[in-house]
Amino acid sequence: RERLVEAIQALKPGDDVPTHSPSWRTYYILRYRYVEQSAQRTVANNMGLSERQLRRQERDAEEALADYLWRRYDLQAKAEAMLSRAA
């Protein structure tokens, strides 16, 4: 959980990024859903989105988080090492 929260925090845009930007929206979705553990309906209402729209954007936010974690922990190299050991 700690690593996940750290990763979400790392995706927080800088103060110079407009608050209505996609990067802030990604951050807020991840924060509300995984740090504050808010329900989708609550997050959608708070962000002025339909639940369907939130689900689409949540999927994009999760992909951004997965990409960050993949790069941060160099999982490509670790996956390749595991595959080469298994062969």
Secondary structure, DSSP 8 states (H G I E B T S, - for coil): -HHHHHHHHHT---TTS-TTSHHHHHHHHHIIIIIS---HHHHHHHHT--HHHHHHHHHHHHHHHHHHHHHHTTHHHHHHHHHHHH-
